[in-house]
Amino acid sequence: MSRFSFNSGTAKYWPLHELIDTAARRGLGGVGLWRKPVQEAGIDRVARQVRAAGLQVTSLCRGGFFPATDAATRQQRIEDNRRALDEAARLGAQTLCLVCGGLPSGSRDLAGARQMVADAIAELAPEAGDLGVVLAIEPMHPMYCSDRSVISTLRQARLLAEQFPAEQVGVLVDAYHVWWDPDRFNELALLGERIAGFQVCDWTVPLPAGVLTGRGMIGDGCIDLRRLRQAVEHSGYRGLTEVEIFNSALWQQPGEEVFDLACERYLAHVA
Amino acid sequence: MSRFSFNSGTAKYWPLHELIDTAARRGLGGVGLWRKPVQEAGIDRVARQVRAAGLQVTSLCRGGFFPATDAATRQQRIEDNRRALDEAARLGAQTLCLVCGGLPSGSRDLAGARQMVADAIAELAPEAGDLGVVLAIEPMHPMYCSDRSVISTLRQARLLAEQFPAEQVGVLVDAYHVWWDPDRFNELALLGERIAGFQVCDWTVPLPAGVLTGRGMIGDGCIDLRRLRQAVEHSGYRGLTEVEIFNSALWQQPGEEVFDLACERYLAHVA
């Protein structure tokens, strides 16, 4: 279990201190955290708890959302990402997960939006490196291209990350977003030390309206998670496997039950 | 309008003979048809009507759905595709659109499913060529990878089609499925004479549950359709632009209203 990390978004309504306590008692290697619940609980207080528990913070979710029509809004978002980097550093998080952002409202200019993402990362990258936090570009499933991330594939994320030193910018590999990609194994091999995190859940259909909260529990869907985990590790990734499931049915269950099920399924389908 | 074709799936409940009659009166170049309503109206009767109206049949939807766990089911599906090819030939359709099929139930073997698609196309390709119908592989948006098509990208479709003569196997380019792809313009240039059809609608969010009936009317979304049309034609495609929109709200409107709106939007955003 020491190779496993539990992202708090998987049990959205479970109090954070209970989640961290349970993860530590059950011998997990880390937790993945979200900015808002951490802010509500107190950043330094959460930082002390995870440190005392001996847990890694495998990711802080999330920065990004860079494209915007006007320069002032783009600058505000960069400032918010600076605050997120600071929070990540205080938590000792290894990465700040970047959901890069979709097309600005009314825009059809994908190339322009992708350039805005690159420009913002260029501005933030040196600061991230100074803070010891890796900006982890998360290529997101193409169904989110218009409204969440114009960075859709591992290849796009890799080519963008390679413009910067590896201690500043990496790639977060989430099985849900990349499982379908015919180039995924080639790209994972090329990523090597750029892999800044590895997240798992499963792909199930039908997708719910809005396609945000229909991720499947590990083992309930069609992703060959073990093979992806092996490919990520073969590429040189030494970090943990983090489970992150947004599923409105799971969110209704007690946090510890979801935690137990995720641990069991991790051993059966991923480890 | 002679470069425009109207797919009957856009006005699902409009009687086919009225649709064909309207398309002819309004000077369209063609119509796209679906097997079931054509069978219900009588294949040869529909064939006579479109011929008399001077319309092309730009596509017959659809063949495909090749992967299955057992060989007998795979063979049944090939037989059904043979019947679809025969229907396409009787209609004078230029292409049989292939929705290649997703993963077999319970399978996590994407490579295996993709091989089943290639094997089925290899069996059907010579017959398609003999009938003068092109098997048009439609790469489908990756959100359909598990249940509709393991062929997700233009590049996958091109590499598969190139294993066969161009008069047997081509690629159907649907803007809805490929607009997000960072390689779309490169791939369209490489496709050249392989482009067997070009379909348009728009990408709008939020997606509805099941993600099948939320396609947007031309101009309502974020796809740069004109630029895609230009890229397709620059590659050498000389065929029509076909509108195909599955949208449960549009289906509730009178067919001729939807037809008029699609024509108007085609002129404003695509032509």
Chai-1 contact restraints between the chains, C-beta under 6 A:
chainA,res_idxA,chainB,res_idxB,connection_type,confidence,min_distance_angstrom,max_distance_angstrom,comment,restraint_id
A,L103,B,C222,contact,1.0,0.0,6.0,A-B,restraint_1
A,R108,B,C222,contact,1.0,0.0,6.0,A-B,restraint_2
A,R108,B,D224,contact,1.0,0.0,6.0,A-B,restraint_3
A,P142,B,P142,contact,1.0,0.0,6.0,A-B,restraint_4
A,P142,B,W180,contact,1.0,0.0,6.0,A-B,restraint_5
A,M143,B,M143,contact,1.0,0.0,6.0,A-B,restraint_6
A,C145,B,W180,contact,1.0,0.0,6.0,A-B,restraint_7
A,S146,B,W203,contact,1.0,0.0,6.0,A-B,restraint_8
A,S146,B,V205,contact,1.0,0.0,6.0,A-B,restraint_9
A,S146,B,C222,contact,1.0,0.0,6.0,A-B,restraint_10
A,D147,B,V205,contact,1.0,0.0,6.0,A-B,restraint_11
A,S152,B,W180,contact,1.0,0.0,6.0,A-B,restraint_12
A,Q156,B,P182,contact,1.0,0.0,6.0,A-B,restraint_13
A,W180,B,P142,contact,1.0,0.0,6.0,A-B,restraint_14
A,W180,B,C145,contact,1.0,0.0,6.0,A-B,restraint_15
A,W180,B,S152,contact,1.0,0.0,6.0,A-B,restraint_16
A,P182,B,Q156,contact,1.0,0.0,6.0,A-B,restraint_17
A,W203,B,S146,contact,1.0,0.0,6.0,A-B,restraint_18
A,V205,B,S146,contact,1.0,0.0,6.0,A-B,restraint_19
A,V205,B,D147,contact,1.0,0.0,6.0,A-B,restraint_20
A,P206,B,G210,contact,1.0,0.0,6.0,A-B,restraint_21
A,L207,B,V211,contact,1.0,0.0,6.0,A-B,restraint_22
A,P208,B,A209,contact,1.0,0.0,6.0,A-B,restraint_23
A,A209,B,P208,contact,1.0,0.0,6.0,A-B,restraint_24
A,A209,B,A209,contact,1.0,0.0,6.0,A-B,restraint_25
A,G210,B,P206,contact,1.0,0.0,6.0,A-B,restraint_26
A,V211,B,L207,contact,1.0,0.0,6.0,A-B,restraint_27
A,C222,B,L103,contact,1.0,0.0,6.0,A-B,restraint_28
A,C222,B,R108,contact,1.0,0.0,6.0,A-B,restraint_29
A,C222,B,S146,contact,1.0,0.0,6.0,A-B,restraint_30
A,D224,B,R108,contact,1.0,0.0,6.0,A-B,restraint_31
